[in-house]
Amino acid sequence: MSHEPKSVEHLTIADFEEFPLWEFTDRDTSEFGELEVTPVNQLPVKSLAGRLVGTRVSLANNDKVFAVLGNIDAKNPRATRQFITLEIRHKHRRFGLARYFDPWWSRNGPDALAKFLALPIDSIFPIRYDVSQYCVGDRAALVGAIEREPREKLSTEERIALALELHKE
């Protein structure tokens, strides 16, 4: 496998098995604006900002599925719970789970994930993850669960304030 940069859209499970952590570059790889990523060789890292982690996650029924996680803030569990992204890879297909505030929530929320996996929703949530082997930081941010309904729903203004707070650090 190549260690060269590649389009994020073309990352495979095999790529993540070789390099669990990939970071975004500042280049687009096509006229369609596909983002480019490069593998991270030195683990663990101190930050997951601008990075994707490929790992197995545990569903509520204890099944393990491959997922790509993003927007994990290694120092801020609250920000991670609000902004984490999850893409499930299953049977050569991908499903990006929408967060409660995403405009595509109705078509890519928990119910749609249940259909994608052909499982009852109670067999899926909470989805547990542990990326602590790849990054040093607050364990509550690196080891957690994605709930069907978040325990804390922030207003748009509160989410913006939280995001801005993160950029001050």
Backbone as a printed PyTorch tensor [residue, N CA C, xyz], in Angstrom:
tensor([[[  0.8370,  -1.1910,   0.0000],
         [  0.0000,   0.0000,   0.0000],
         [  0.8760,   1.2460,   0.0000]],

        [[  0.4150,   2.2480,  -0.6350],
         [  1.1550,   3.4860,  -0.7590],
         [  1.0640,   4.3220,   0.5190]],

        [[  2.1600,   5.0080,   0.8000],
         [  2.1680,   5.9430,   1.9200],
         [  1.9200,   7.3490,   1.4220]],

        [[  1.5490,   7.4550,   0.1730],
         [  1.3020,   8.7470,  -0.4580],
         [ -0.0440,   9.3080,  -0.0120]],

        [[ -0.1970,  10.6190,  -0.1280],
         [ -1.5130,  11.2190,   0.1510],
         [ -2.5620,  10.6220,  -0.7760]],

        [[ -3.7890,  10.5930,  -0.2880],
         [ -4.8720,  10.1230,  -1.1340],
         [ -6.1610,  10.8380,  -0.7780]],

        [[ -7.1240,  10.7300,  -1.6350],
         [ -8.4270,  11.3330,  -1.3950],
         [ -9.0890,  10.6320,  -0.2250]],

        [[ -9.6850,  11.3900,   0.6650],
         [-10.3770,  10.8060,   1.8150],
         [-11.4800,   9.8530,   1.3510]],

        [[-12.0710,  10.1330,   0.2130],
         [-13.1410,   9.2820,  -0.3190],
         [-12.6340,   7.9020,  -0.7340]],

        [[-11.3260,   7.7790,  -0.9600],
         [-10.7700,   6.5180,  -1.4290],
         [-10.0830,   5.7040,  -0.3300]],

        [[-10.1460,   6.1790,   0.9050],
         [ -9.5670,   5.4060,   2.0100],
         [-10.3510,   4.1100,   2.1970]],

        [[ -9.6200,   3.0250,   2.3430],
         [-10.2420,   1.7140,   2.5260],
         [ -9.9750,   1.1990,   3.9360]],

        [[-10.6670,   0.1530,   4.3020],
         [-10.3970,  -0.4910,   5.5920],
         [ -8.9390,  -0.9460,   5.6320]],

        [[ -8.4410,  -1.4600,   4.5150],
         [ -7.0330,  -1.8910,   4.4640],
         [ -6.0880,  -0.7200,   4.7370]],

        [[ -6.4050,   0.4600,   4.2160],
         [ -5.5870,   1.6440,   4.5070],
         [ -5.5630,   1.9110,   6.0040]],

        [[ -6.7310,   1.8430,   6.6390],
         [ -6.8220,   2.1050,   8.0790],
         [ -6.1770,   0.9880,   8.8950]],

        [[ -6.1700,  -0.2280,   8.3740],
         [ -5.5030,  -1.3090,   9.0940],
         [ -3.9940,  -1.1090,   9.0820]],

        [[ -3.4740,  -0.5520,   7.9810],
         [ -2.0480,  -0.2630,   7.9290],
         [ -1.7040,   0.9880,   8.7430]],

        [[ -2.5290,   2.0280,   8.5900],
         [ -2.3430,   3.2910,   9.3000],
         [ -3.6890,   3.6920,   9.8970]],

        [[ -3.9000,   3.4540,  11.1870],
         [ -5.2030,   3.7630,  11.7910],
         [ -5.5470,   5.2500,  11.8030]],

        [[ -4.5360,   6.1010,  11.6930],
         [ -4.7380,   7.5410,  11.8090],
         [ -4.2920,   8.2380,  10.5150]],

        [[ -5.1860,   9.0920,   9.9960],
         [ -4.9120,   9.8700,   8.7890],
         [ -5.2200,  11.3230,   9.0850]],

        [[ -4.4150,  12.2220,   8.5230],
         [ -4.6680,  13.6400,   8.7500],
         [ -4.9140,  14.3620,   7.4290]],

        [[ -5.7790,  15.3700,   7.5150],
         [ -6.1190,  16.1550,   6.3380],
         [ -4.9460,  17.0370,   5.9450]],

        [[ -4.7530,  17.1850,   4.6510],
         [ -3.7780,  18.1350,   4.1330],
         [ -4.5400,  19.4060,   3.7790]],

        [[ -3.8410,  20.3660,   3.2330],
         [ -4.5220,  21.6000,   2.8360],
         [ -4.7980,  21.6330,   1.3370]],

        [[ -4.7540,  20.4560,   0.6950],
         [ -4.9860,  20.4010,  -0.7530],
         [ -6.2500,  19.6230,  -1.0800]],

        [[ -6.9380,  20.0610,  -2.1360],
         [ -8.0280,  19.2840,  -2.7220],
         [ -7.4120,  18.4150,  -3.8060]],

        [[ -7.9550,  17.2160,  -3.9960],
         [ -7.3660,  16.3080,  -4.9780],
         [ -8.1050,  16.3020,  -6.3050]],

        [[ -9.1390,  17.0680,  -6.4400],
         [ -9.8450,  17.0980,  -7.7180],
         [-10.6250,  18.3850,  -7.8460]],

        [[-11.1450,  18.5950,  -9.0330],
         [-11.9730,  19.7760,  -9.2510],
         [-13.2840,  19.6900,  -8.4680]],

        [[-13.5980,  18.5250,  -7.9060],
         [-14.8220,  18.3520,  -7.1370],
         [-14.6130,  18.6250,  -5.6530]],

        [[-13.4080,  19.0300,  -5.2820],
         [-13.1570,  19.4120,  -3.8980],
         [-12.9830,  18.2530,  -2.9400]],

        [[-12.5410,  17.0870,  -3.4350],
         [-12.2710,  15.9770,  -2.5270],
         [-11.0750,  16.3350,  -1.6410]],

        [[-11.1860,  16.0540,  -0.3800],
         [-10.1130,  16.3810,   0.5440],
         [ -9.0440,  15.2950,   0.5220]],

        [[ -7.8050,  15.7180,   0.7140],
         [ -6.6790,  14.8040,   0.6920],
         [ -6.2160,  14.5280,   2.1180]],

        [[ -5.7910,  13.2940,   2.3630],
         [ -5.2770,  12.8950,   3.6680],
         [ -3.9460,  12.1750,   3.4880]],

        [[ -3.1640,  12.1970,   4.5610],
         [ -1.9070,  11.4510,   4.5960],
         [ -1.8790,  10.6260,   5.8760]],

        [[ -1.1920,   9.4830,   5.8510],
         [ -1.1360,   8.6550,   7.0610],
         [ -0.2420,   9.2780,   8.1260]],

        [[ -0.5870,   9.0050,   9.3740],
         [  0.2250,   9.4350,  10.5100],
         [  1.0330,   8.2200,  10.9560]],

        [[  2.3500,   8.3780,  10.9710],
         [  3.2350,   7.2440,  11.2570],
         [  3.5890,   7.1000,  12.7250]],

        [[  3.6800,   8.2110,  13.4370],
         [  4.1370,   8.1850,  14.8250],
         [  2.9450,   8.2100,  15.7710]],

        [[  2.7230,   7.1070,  16.4710],
         [  1.6250,   7.0030,  17.4320],
         [  2.1910,   6.6960,  18.8040]],

        [[  1.5570,   7.1410,  19.8600],
         [  0.3370,   7.9520,  19.8840],
         [  0.6400,   9.4250,  19.6230]],

        [[ -0.4050,  10.1550,  19.2420],
         [ -0.3050,  11.5860,  19.0020],
         [ -0.8830,  12.3330,  20.2030]],

        [[ -0.6910,  13.6360,  20.2380],
         [ -1.2270,  14.4560,  21.3280],
         [ -2.5540,  15.1090,  20.9740]],

        [[ -2.9180,  15.0480,  19.6810],
         [ -4.1560,  15.6760,  19.2430],
         [ -4.7440,  14.8900,  18.0710]],

        [[ -6.0580,  14.8700,  18.0150],
         [ -6.7560,  14.2600,  16.8800],
         [ -7.3920,  15.3280,  15.9940]],

        [[ -7.0660,  16.5840,  16.2330],
         [ -7.6110,  17.6750,  15.4240],
         [ -7.1790,  17.4920,  13.9780]],

        [[ -8.1390,  17.5780,  13.0660],
         [ -7.8480,  17.4390,  11.6480],
         [ -7.4590,  16.0410,  11.2430]],

        [[ -7.8700,  15.0610,  12.0370],
         [ -7.4870,  13.6700,  11.7760],
         [ -8.6930,  12.7480,  11.8260]],

        [[ -8.5760,  11.6270,  11.1080],
         [ -9.5830,  10.5640,  11.1180],
         [ -8.9550,   9.3130,  11.7090]],

        [[ -9.7520,   8.5780,  12.4940],
         [ -9.2930,   7.3410,  13.1050],
         [-10.1550,   6.2010,  12.5750]],

        [[ -9.4960,   5.1780,  12.0480],
         [-10.2110,   3.9760,  11.6250],
         [-10.0480,   2.9100,  12.6850]],

        [[-11.1630,   2.3860,  13.1820],
         [-11.1110,   1.4250,  14.2780],
         [-12.3940,   0.6100,  14.3260]],

        [[-12.3860,  -0.4180,  15.0750],
         [-13.6120,  -1.1950,  15.3040],
         [-14.3380,  -0.5700,  16.4920]],

        [[-15.6400,  -0.4330,  16.3430],
         [-16.4930,   0.0560,  17.4240],
         [-17.4280,  -1.0710,  17.8310]],

        [[-17.9620,  -0.9750,  19.0300],
         [-18.8660,  -2.0010,  19.5480],
         [-20.2940,  -1.4840,  19.5560]],

        [[-21.1720,  -2.2430,  18.9480],
         [-22.5940,  -1.9080,  19.0020],
         [-23.1580,  -2.3760,  20.3400]],

        [[-24.3700,  -1.9570,  20.6530],
         [-25.0090,  -2.3290,  21.9220],
         [-25.1180,  -3.8450,  22.0800]],

        [[-25.2710,  -4.5590,  20.9670],
         [-25.3800,  -6.0180,  21.0370],
         [-24.0090,  -6.6980,  21.0780]],

        [[-22.9540,  -5.9080,  21.2170],
         [-21.5540,  -6.3380,  21.2830],
         [-20.9550,  -6.7520,  19.9500]],

        [[-21.6930,  -6.6140,  18.8400],
         [-21.0870,  -6.8030,  17.5240],
         [-20.0350,  -5.7290,  17.3240]],

        [[-18.9660,  -6.0850,  16.6420],
         [-17.9200,  -5.1230,  16.3060],
         [-18.0500,  -4.8010,  14.8150]],

        [[-18.0250,  -3.5170,  14.4980],
         [-18.0540,  -3.0760,  13.1120],
         [-16.9410,  -2.0600,  12.9100]],

        [[-16.4820,  -1.9630,  11.6740],
         [-15.4260,  -1.0040,  11.3770],
         [-16.0390,   0.3720,  11.1950]],

        [[-15.3710,   1.3750,  11.7500],
         [-15.8700,   2.7460,  11.6590],
         [-14.7100,   3.7190,  11.4860]],

        [[-15.0470,   4.8600,  10.9320],
         [-14.1160,   5.9740,  10.8340],
         [-14.6820,   7.0920,  11.7050]],

        [[-13.8800,   7.5320,  12.6670],
         [-14.2930,   8.5680,  13.6030],
         [-13.5240,   9.8510,  13.3270]],

        [[-14.2070,  10.9690,  13.4730],
         [-13.5770,  12.2700,  13.3050],
         [-14.0900,  13.2450,  14.3350]],

        [[-13.4870,  14.4120,  14.3730],
         [-13.8750,  15.4900,  15.2960],
         [-13.7760,  15.0810,  16.7610]],

        [[-12.7770,  14.3050,  17.0860],
         [-12.5370,  13.9490,  18.4840],
         [-11.5530,  14.9580,  19.0570]],

        [[-11.9540,  15.6200,  20.1220],
         [-11.0810,  16.5660,  20.8060],
         [-10.4980,  15.8500,  22.0170]],

        [[ -9.2110,  15.5660,  21.9530],
         [ -8.5540,  14.7590,  22.9890],
         [ -8.5420,  15.4100,  24.3580]],

        [[ -8.8480,  16.7080,  24.4270],
         [ -8.8150,  17.4190,  25.7030],
         [-10.2000,  17.8260,  26.1930]],

        [[-11.2250,  17.6050,  25.3780],
         [-12.5400,  18.1370,  25.7290],
         [-13.6420,  17.1070,  25.4500]],

        [[-14.0040,  16.3080,  26.4530],
         [-15.0470,  15.2950,  26.2550],
         [-16.3850,  15.8880,  25.8110]],

        [[-16.7350,  17.0540,  26.3220],
         [-18.0200,  17.6620,  25.9490],
         [-18.0370,  18.0020,  24.4620]],

        [[-16.9540,  18.5880,  23.9690],
         [-16.8690,  18.9040,  22.5420],
         [-16.9040,  17.6260,  21.7100]],

        [[-16.2100,  16.6020,  22.1610],
         [-16.2340,  15.3260,  21.4430],
         [-17.6540,  14.7840,  21.3590]],

        [[-18.3740,  14.7920,  22.4710],
         [-19.7610,  14.2750,  22.4580],
         [-20.6350,  15.0590,  21.4800]],

        [[-20.4050,  16.3460,  21.3460],
         [-21.2180,  17.1740,  20.4580],
         [-20.8340,  17.0250,  18.9850]],

        [[-19.5380,  16.9540,  18.7050],
         [-19.0790,  17.0870,  17.3260],
         [-18.5440,  15.8230,  16.6750]],

        [[-18.4020,  14.7290,  17.4200],
         [-17.8360,  13.5110,  16.8510],
         [-18.6100,  13.0820,  15.5990]],

        [[-17.8500,  12.6010,  14.6240],
         [-18.4750,  12.0550,  13.4180],
         [-18.1900,  10.5610,  13.3620]],

        [[-19.1160,   9.8330,  12.7610],
         [-19.0180,   8.3810,  12.6710],
         [-19.4510,   7.9420,  11.2900]],

        [[-18.5830,   7.1840,  10.6410],
         [-18.9420,   6.5450,   9.3790],
         [-18.7360,   5.0520,   9.5730]],

        [[-19.7970,   4.2880,   9.4070],
         [-19.7410,   2.8270,   9.5320],
         [-19.4050,   2.2440,   8.1620]],

        [[-18.4940,   1.2730,   8.1450],
         [-18.1790,   0.5130,   6.9270],
         [-18.7300,  -0.8860,   7.1420]],

        [[-19.6180,  -1.3060,   6.2440],
         [-20.2870,  -2.6010,   6.4190],
         [-20.6380,  -3.1790,   5.0510]],

        [[-20.1730,  -4.3810,   4.7990],
         [-20.4700,  -5.0850,   3.5370],
         [-20.1530,  -4.2170,   2.3220]],

        [[-18.9600,  -3.6450,   2.3260],
         [-18.4540,  -2.8170,   1.2140],
         [-19.2840,  -1.5680,   0.9610]],

        [[-20.0320,  -1.1470,   1.9660],
         [-20.7960,   0.0950,   1.8560],
         [-20.4270,   0.9890,   3.0300]],

        [[-20.7860,   2.2760,   2.9130],
         [-20.4820,   3.2640,   3.9490],
         [-21.7660,   3.9570,   4.3770]],

        [[-21.8090,   4.2780,   5.6570],
         [-22.9400,   5.0430,   6.1780],
         [-22.4200,   6.0820,   7.1500]],

        [[-22.6370,   7.3480,   6.8350],
         [-22.2510,   8.4450,   7.7250],
         [-23.4230,   8.8230,   8.6120]],

        [[-23.2760,   8.6210,   9.9050],
         [-24.3350,   8.9390,  10.8620],
         [-24.4210,  10.4460,  11.0610]],

        [[-25.5830,  10.9980,  10.8370],
         [-25.7950,  12.4280,  11.0610],
         [-25.8950,  12.7030,  12.5590]],

        [[-25.4100,  13.8800,  12.9490],
         [-25.5650,  14.3270,  14.3310],
         [-26.9250,  15.0260,  14.4540]],

        [[-27.4140,  15.1650,  15.6590],
         [-28.7700,  15.6950,  15.8590],
         [-28.9900,  17.0530,  15.2140]],

        [[-27.9400,  17.8180,  14.9990],
         [-28.0870,  19.1580,  14.4320],
         [-27.7970,  19.2130,  12.9310]],

        [[-27.3720,  18.1040,  12.3510],
         [-27.0840,  18.0950,  10.9200],
         [-28.3740,  18.1690,  10.1150]],

        [[-28.3790,  18.9290,   9.0220],
         [-29.5890,  19.0440,   8.1990],
         [-30.0580,  17.7030,   7.6290]],

        [[-29.1710,  16.7420,   7.4830],
         [-29.5280,  15.4420,   6.9110],
         [-29.9070,  14.4050,   7.9740]],

        [[-30.1910,  14.8740,   9.1850],
         [-30.5750,  13.9980,  10.2990],
         [-31.7320,  13.0700,   9.9240]],

        [[-32.7330,  13.5710,   9.2410],
         [-33.9140,  12.7520,   8.9420],
         [-33.5820,  11.5860,   8.0050]],

        [[-32.5940,  11.7460,   7.1500],
         [-32.2680,  10.6520,   6.2300],
         [-31.0420,   9.8440,   6.6520]],

        [[-30.2310,  10.3490,   7.5910],
         [-29.0300,   9.6340,   8.0170],
         [-28.8880,   9.5680,   9.5330]],

        [[-30.0040,   9.6120,  10.2350],
         [-29.9740,   9.5120,  11.6820],
         [-29.9780,   8.0620,  12.1450]],

        [[-30.2150,   7.8330,  13.4220],
         [-30.1880,   6.4880,  13.9960],
         [-31.1290,   5.4860,  13.3120]],

        [[-32.3290,   5.9040,  12.9400],
         [-33.2490,   4.9720,  12.2840],
         [-32.6990,   4.4980,  10.9440]],

        [[-32.0800,   5.4140,  10.2040],
         [-31.4880,   5.0490,   8.9190],
         [-30.2910,   4.1150,   9.1150]],

        [[-29.5120,   4.3270,  10.1820],
         [-28.4030,   3.4230,  10.4700],
         [-28.9230,   2.0250,  10.7800]],

        [[-30.0220,   1.9320,  11.5130],
         [-30.6200,   0.6250,  11.8120],
         [-31.0150,  -0.0960,  10.5130]],

        [[-31.5800,   0.6320,   9.5800],
         [-31.9220,   0.0260,   8.2820],
         [-30.6670,  -0.4010,   7.5370]],

        [[-29.6510,   0.4420,   7.5420],
         [-28.3920,   0.1460,   6.8650],
         [-27.7790,  -1.1500,   7.4060]],

        [[-27.7770,  -1.3090,   8.7230],
         [-27.1930,  -2.4940,   9.3560],
         [-28.1640,  -3.6660,   9.4380]],

        [[-29.4360,  -3.4230,   9.1140],
         [-30.4870,  -4.4520,   9.2160],
         [-30.5520,  -5.0220,  10.6330]],

        [[-30.5500,  -4.1100,  11.6040],
         [-30.6190,  -4.4910,  13.0160],
         [-31.6410,  -3.6120,  13.7220]],

        [[-32.2420,  -4.1330,  14.7980],
         [-33.0950,  -3.2660,  15.6170],
         [-32.2460,  -2.1550,  16.2290]],

        [[-32.8250,  -1.0000,  16.3500],
         [-32.0730,   0.1550,  16.8420],
         [-31.4950,  -0.0720,  18.2370]],

        [[-32.1960,  -0.8320,  19.0790],
         [-31.6880,  -1.1140,  20.4300],
         [-30.4650,  -2.0240,  20.4080]],

        [[-30.2150,  -2.6940,  19.2870],
         [-29.0110,  -3.5180,  19.1430],
         [-27.7990,  -2.6880,  18.7280]],

        [[-28.0500,  -1.4400,  18.3640],
         [-26.9780,  -0.5940,  17.8370],
         [-26.4630,   0.4030,  18.8680]],

        [[-27.3660,   1.1260,  19.4900],
         [-26.9800,   2.2130,  20.4020],
         [-27.0570,   1.7820,  21.8440]],

        [[-26.0850,   2.2230,  22.6510],
         [-24.9740,   3.1040,  22.3260],
         [-23.8670,   2.3760,  21.5530]],

        [[-23.1620,   3.1330,  20.7200],
         [-22.0050,   2.6430,  19.9830],
         [-20.7720,   3.0700,  20.7690]],

        [[-20.0000,   2.0890,  21.2250],
         [-18.8390,   2.3710,  22.0680],
         [-17.5520,   2.3950,  21.2370]],

        [[-16.6900,   3.3440,  21.5600],
         [-15.4070,   3.4630,  20.8720],
         [-14.2940,   3.6780,  21.8870]],

        [[-13.0810,   3.3190,  21.4730],
         [-11.8970,   3.5320,  22.2920],
         [-10.7330,   3.8240,  21.3450]],

        [[-10.3060,   5.0660,  21.3090],
         [ -9.1740,   5.4550,  20.4640],
         [ -7.9630,   5.8550,  21.3140]],

        [[ -7.9680,   5.4340,  22.5820],
         [ -6.9040,   5.8370,  23.5100],
         [ -5.5380,   5.2690,  23.1270]],

        [[ -5.4900,   4.2170,  22.3420],
         [ -4.1820,   3.6870,  21.9310],
         [ -3.5050,   4.5640,  20.8810]],

        [[ -4.2750,   5.4520,  20.2610],
         [ -3.7390,   6.2960,  19.1930],
         [ -3.4120,   7.7160,  19.6440]],

        [[ -3.9100,   8.1100,  20.8030],
         [ -3.7660,   9.4960,  21.2360],
         [ -3.6960,   9.5760,  22.7570]],

        [[ -2.8860,  10.4770,  23.2600],
         [ -2.8690,  10.7500,  24.6890],
         [ -3.7620,  11.9580,  24.9400]],

        [[ -4.5070,  11.9160,  26.0240],
         [ -5.4110,  13.0080,  26.3370],
         [ -6.3860,  12.5980,  27.4190]],

        [[ -7.4820,  13.3060,  27.4860],
         [ -8.5200,  13.0380,  28.4740],
         [ -9.2330,  11.7380,  28.0930]],

        [[ -9.1370,  10.7630,  28.9590],
         [ -9.7280,   9.4480,  28.6700],
         [-11.2250,   9.5480,  28.3690]],

        [[-11.9180,  10.4760,  28.9940],
         [-13.3600,  10.6360,  28.7660],
         [-13.6600,  11.1210,  27.3490]],

        [[-12.6810,  11.7010,  26.6720],
         [-12.8560,  12.1120,  25.2810],
         [-12.4640,  11.0010,  24.3230]],

        [[-11.5050,  10.1830,  24.7350],
         [-10.9520,   9.1480,  23.8540],
         [-11.6740,   7.8140,  23.9510]],

        [[-12.3800,   7.6000,  25.0370],
         [-13.1550,   6.3720,  25.2440],
         [-14.5680,   6.8150,  25.5670]],

        [[-15.5100,   6.4640,  24.7360],
         [-16.8660,   6.9510,  24.9670],
         [-17.9130,   6.1840,  24.1920]],

        [[-19.0770,   6.7840,  24.1130],
         [-20.2010,   6.1510,  23.4340],
         [-20.9990,   7.1950,  22.6660]],

        [[-21.4850,   6.7840,  21.5310],
         [-22.3850,   7.6080,  20.7420],
         [-23.7830,   7.0900,  21.0140]],

        [[-24.5880,   7.9470,  21.5990],
         [-25.9480,   7.5830,  21.9890],
         [-26.9160,   7.8010,  20.8300]],

        [[-28.0350,   7.1070,  20.8870],
         [-29.0860,   7.3300,  19.8940],
         [-29.5720,   8.7770,  19.9670]],

        [[-29.7940,   9.2460,  21.1580],
         [-30.1650,  10.6380,  21.4240],
         [-29.1320,  11.1830,  22.4080]],

        [[-28.4440,  12.2560,  22.0560],
         [-27.4410,  12.7840,  22.9880],
         [-28.0790,  13.2450,  24.2930]],

        [[-27.3330,  13.0900,  25.3600],
         [-27.8350,  13.5140,  26.6650],
         [-27.9480,  15.0210,  26.7670]],

        [[-27.1170,  15.7120,  26.0050],
         [-27.1300,  17.1700,  26.0160],
         [-27.2530,  17.6600,  24.5760]],

        [[-28.3360,  18.3710,  24.3060],
         [-28.5140,  18.9950,  22.9970],
         [-28.3060,  20.4900,  23.1590]],

        [[-27.3510,  21.0120,  22.4240],
         [-27.0370,  22.4270,  22.5060],
         [-27.7720,  23.1910,  21.4030]],

        [[-28.0660,  24.4390,  21.6820],
         [-28.6250,  25.3150,  20.6570],
         [-27.5160,  25.6420,  19.6570]],

        [[-27.8850,  26.1920,  18.5350],
         [-26.8940,  26.6080,  17.5360],
         [-25.8900,  27.5620,  18.1560]],

        [[-26.3830,  28.5240,  18.9120],
         [-25.4980,  29.4980,  19.5440],
         [-24.5400,  28.8180,  20.5220]],

        [[-25.0220,  27.8630,  21.2780],
         [-24.1660,  27.1530,  22.2340],
         [-23.1070,  26.3150,  21.5150]],

        [[-23.4780,  25.6870,  20.3980],
         [-22.5060,  24.9160,  19.6300],
         [-21.4290,  25.8220,  19.0380]],

        [[-21.8340,  26.9590,  18.5350],
         [-20.8630,  27.9110,  17.9820],
         [-19.9120,  28.3810,  19.0790]],

        [[-20.4580,  28.7040,  20.2470],
         [-19.6180,  29.1480,  21.3680],
         [-18.6270,  28.0540,  21.7670]],

        [[-19.0730,  26.8090,  21.8080],
         [-18.1900,  25.6910,  22.1520],
         [-17.1010,  25.5300,  21.0970]],

        [[-17.4760,  25.6150,  19.8370],
         [-16.4870,  25.4940,  18.7620],
         [-15.4680,  26.6270,  18.8250]],

        [[-15.9230,  27.8380,  19.0820],
         [-15.0000,  28.9700,  19.1880],
         [-14.0840,  28.8320,  20.3880]],

        [[-14.6020,  28.3050,  21.4680],
         [-13.8070,  28.0680,  22.6740],
         [-12.6590,  27.1150,  22.3620]],

        [[-12.9170,  26.1220,  21.5360],
         [-11.8970,  25.1480,  21.1780],
         [-10.7670,  25.7830,  20.3710]],

        [[-11.1120,  26.7550,  19.5370],
         [-10.1100,  27.3880,  18.6850],
         [ -9.2550,  28.4010,  19.4450]],

        [[ -9.6460,  28.7460,  20.6540],
         [ -8.8500,  29.6610,  21.4840],
         [ -7.6620,  28.9390,  22.1030]],

        [[ -7.8160,  27.6410,  22.3010],
         [ -6.7810,  26.8660,  23.0010],
         [ -5.5330,  26.6930,  22.1770]]])
